[in-house]
Amino acid sequence: MSYYTTGEIAERCQVSVRTVQYYDQKDILKPSHMTETNRRMYSEDDVKRLELILLLKHLGSSLNDIQTLIKEERTMNTCSVY
């Protein structure tokens, strides 16, 4: 599995490092892995999550709404029958 540093995920998604750090601080985008030296490392799933966050932001969603959507598993699974 390959991982991306904060700078790499920021560059890949065309946002600033500060944006990635802010989303981490707000508990919206947590790294999948931490190195022994406490370096944040992001997976491909984390990249997809950041892309979703950015799309929802672009569509006008607030960070609070995005956080709710991401944390609520059922909202991410559109094929489930309740």
Secondary structure, 3 states (H helix, E strand, C coil): CCCECHHHHHHHCCCCHHHHHHHHHCCCCCCCEECCCCCEEECHHHHHHHHHHHHHHHCCCCHHHHHHHHHCHHHHCCCCCC
